[in-house]
């Protein structure tokens, strides 16, 4: 070791990360204006633009609905990339954690409500999907201190089915394609309900396990102490003291 600072040696002191990915040292340097957050912001900006395009000229102009579909498709594509970029390149920020799920639900909610308003989609379908999405969001906050439930394959299929179905309803389809979109939406609704119920089950189990672990942690120091006067043997006293010290060290 020379004791000279990195700057004096002509370097920055940071070790380059192979592959161009940012290392742990760059996590604290993640700016609000990184590519992942910019994609999320773009998706939020697309929401009012999508609504205007879909409802323009009464909402039944095939050309304008094609433009609306293009905006919806861009929003769905950015949803696939912003989270992946944030995790891969250490660009996770507090803004992104809050804005990303809001942007996801904003574009989907806007599409569902507009389609129901135009009479293309039953209101009960919109209600079921929005109730599930908002309910699961609230449930995440309910169990967040006990842990995080990972995304399941069913949840990813649900997201894909919802995006595909809504996109098909945004387009002015007729004939067999109009029939096909009905069944795709039916599949999306089924996956929405099934995955929602499974998430509730996992959340309840996770919360019970968390509460049980907290109770066990609180009872452990007391259980480690031997009852007073239970034995006059020197070994018992020593073992009790050792167990208590071990329990206190784990608290």
C-alpha positions in Angstrom: 0.0 0.0 0.0 1.4 3.5 -0.9 -1.0 5.5 1.2 -1.7 7.8 -1.7 -5.3 8.7 -2.5 -6.8 7.4 -5.7 -7.1 10.8 -7.2 -3.4 11.4 -6.8 -2.7 8.2 -8.7 -4.6 9.6 -11.6 -7.8 7.5 -11.1 -11.2 8.0 -9.6 -10.9 5.2 -7.2 -13.9 3.3 -8.7 -13.4 -0.1 -10.2 -15.1 -0.4 -13.6 -17.9 -3.0 -13.7 -17.6 -5.5 -16.5 -20.5 -5.4 -19.0 -21.2 -1.7 -18.4 -23.5 -2.3 -15.5 -23.3 0.0 -12.5 -21.8 -1.5 -9.4 -22.8 -1.2 -5.8 -20.8 2.0 -5.5 -23.1 3.7 -8.0 -26.3 2.8 -6.3 -26.3 6.0 -4.3 -25.7 8.0 -7.5 -28.9 6.9 -9.2 -30.6 10.1 -10.3 -34.3 10.8 -10.5 -33.8 11.5 -14.2 -32.5 8.0 -15.1 -33.8 6.0 -18.1 -36.1 3.8 -16.0 -37.8 6.7 -14.4 -38.0 8.6 -17.7 -39.9 5.6 -19.2 -42.3 5.6 -16.2 -42.9 9.3 -16.6 -43.5 8.8 -20.3 -46.1 6.2 -19.5 -47.9 8.6 -17.1 -47.9 11.3 -19.8 -49.3 8.8 -22.3 -52.4 8.2 -20.2 -54.3 11.5 -20.9 -53.1 11.4 -24.5 -54.4 7.8 -24.9 -57.8 8.9 -23.5 -58.0 11.9 -25.9 -57.2 9.6 -28.9 -59.7 6.9 -27.9 -62.6 9.3 -27.3 -61.9 11.6 -30.2 -64.7 12.0 -32.7 -67.1 10.2 -30.5 -64.8 7.2 -29.8 -65.9 5.2 -32.9 -63.4 6.4 -35.5 -61.3 3.4 -36.6 -58.3 5.6 -37.4 -58.3 7.5 -34.1 -58.7 4.2 -32.2 -55.7 2.8 -34.1 -53.7 5.8 -32.8 -55.0 5.1 -29.3 -54.0 1.5 -29.6 -50.4 2.6 -30.6 -50.2 4.8 -27.5 -51.5 1.9 -25.3 -49.0 -0.5 -26.9 -46.1 1.9 -26.2 -47.2 2.2 -22.6 -47.3 -1.6 -22.2 -43.9 -1.9 -23.8 -42.3 0.7 -21.5 -43.9 -1.2 -18.5 -41.8 -4.3 -19.6 -38.6 -2.4 -19.7 -38.5 0.3 -17.0 -38.5 -2.2 -14.1 -36.0 -4.5 -15.7 -33.6 -1.6 -16.4 -34.0 -0.3 -12.9 -33.1 -3.6 -11.3 -30.3 -4.5 -13.8 -28.5 -1.2 -13.7 -29.1 -0.3 -10.0 -31.4 2.6 -11.0 -34.1 1.9 -8.3 -35.3 5.1 -6.7 -38.1 5.9 -4.2 -39.9 7.8 -7.0 -39.8 4.7 -9.3 -41.2 2.4 -6.5 -44.2 4.7 -6.2 -44.7 5.9 -9.8 -44.3 2.6 -11.6 -47.3 0.8 -10.1 -49.4 4.0 -10.4 -48.5 4.3 -14.1 -49.4 0.6 -14.7 -52.8 1.0 -13.1 -53.5 4.4 -14.6 -53.2 3.3 -18.2 -55.1 0.1 -17.7 -57.8 1.8 -15.6 -58.2 4.5 -18.1 -58.6 2.0 -21.0 -61.1 -0.1 -19.1 -63.2 2.9 -18.0 -63.2 4.4 -21.5 -64.2 1.2 -23.1 -67.1 0.7 -20.7 -68.1 4.3 -21.2 -68.3 3.7 -24.9 -70.3 0.5 -24.4 -67.7 -1.8 -25.8 -67.0 -3.6 -22.5 -69.4 -4.4 -19.7 -69.0 -2.3 -16.5 -68.8 -5.4 -14.3 -65.6 -6.5 -16.2 -64.0 -3.2 -15.5 -65.2 -3.3 -11.9 -63.7 -6.8 -11.3 -60.3 -6.0 -12.8 -60.0 -2.6 -11.0 -61.2 -4.0 -7.7 -58.6 -6.8 -7.9 -55.8 -4.4 -8.8 -56.5 -1.8 -6.1 -57.3 -4.5 -3.5 -54.0 -6.3 -4.1 -52.1 -2.9 -3.9 -53.6 -2.3 -0.5 -52.9 -5.8 0.6 -49.2 -5.3 -0.2 -49.1 -2.5 2.3 -50.9 -4.8 4.8 -48.1 -7.5 4.7 -45.1 -5.5 3.6 -43.4 -5.6 7.1 -43.6 -9.4 7.1 -42.1 -9.9 3.6 -42.7 -9.6 -0.1 -44.7 -12.0 -2.2 -42.8 -12.7 -5.4 -44.4 -12.4 -8.8 -45.9 -15.7 -9.9 -46.2 -17.1 -13.4 -49.9 -16.8 -13.1 -49.6 -13.1 -12.3 -47.4 -12.5 -15.4 -49.9 -14.4 -17.5 -52.7 -12.3 -16.1 -50.9 -9.1 -17.0 -50.2 -10.4 -20.6 -53.9 -11.5 -21.0 -55.2 -8.2 -19.7 -52.9 -6.1 -22.0 -53.7 -8.2 -25.0 -57.5 -8.2 -24.4 -57.7 -4.5 -23.7 -55.6 -3.8 -26.8 -57.9 -5.8 -29.0 -60.9 -3.9 -27.6 -59.3 -0.6 -28.3 -59.0 -1.5 -31.9 -62.2 -1.4 -34.0 -62.3 -5.1 -34.7 -65.2 -6.9 -36.4 -66.0 -10.5 -37.4 -63.9 -13.4 -36.1 -61.4 -11.1 -34.5 -64.1 -9.4 -32.4 -65.2 -12.9 -31.3 -61.6 -13.8 -30.4 -61.2 -10.7 -28.3 -64.2 -11.7 -26.2 -62.6 -15.0 -25.3 -59.2 -13.3 -24.6 -61.0 -10.9 -22.2 -62.8 -13.9 -20.6 -59.4 -15.5 -20.0 -58.1 -12.3 -18.6 -61.0 -12.0 -16.1 -60.6 -15.6 -15.0 -56.8 -15.1 -14.5 -57.5 -11.9 -12.7 -59.8 -13.5 -10.2 -57.8 -16.7 -9.7 -54.4 -14.9 -9.2 -56.1 -12.4 -6.9 -57.5 -15.1 -4.7 -54.1 -16.8 -4.6 -52.4 -13.6 -3.7 -54.8 -13.1 -0.8 -54.0 -16.7 0.4 -50.3 -16.1 0.2 -50.7 -12.7 2.0 -52.7 -14.3 4.9 -50.1 -17.1 5.3 -47.2 -14.7 5.2 -48.8 -12.4 7.8 -49.6 -15.4 10.1 -46.0 -16.6 9.8 -44.7 -13.1 10.5 -46.9 -12.7 13.6 -45.9 -16.2 14.8 -42.2 -15.4 14.4 -42.7 -12.1 16.4 -44.5 -13.9 19.2 -41.8 -16.6 19.3 -39.1 -14.0 19.4 -40.8 -12.3 22.3 -41.4 -15.5 24.3 -37.9 -16.9 23.8 -36.1 -14.9 26.5 -38.7 -15.9 29.1 -38.6 -19.6 28.1 -34.8 -19.6 28.5 -35.0 -18.7 32.2 -35.4 -21.6 34.6 -38.2 -21.4 37.3 -37.0 -20.1 40.6 -36.2 -22.8 43.1 -36.7 -25.5 40.6 -33.4 -27.2 41.4 -30.5 -26.8 43.8 -27.9 -28.5 41.5 -25.0 -26.1 40.5 -25.1 -27.4 36.9 -28.7 -26.3 36.5 -28.0 -22.8 37.6 -25.0 -22.5 35.3 -27.0 -23.9 32.4 -29.9 -21.4 33.1 -27.5 -18.5 33.2 -25.8 -19.6 30.0 -29.2 -20.1 28.2 -30.4 -16.7 29.3 -27.2 -15.0 28.2 -27.5 -16.7 24.8 -31.2 -15.7 24.5 -30.4 -12.1 25.3 -27.6 -12.0 22.8 -30.1 -13.1 20.0 -32.6 -10.3 20.8 
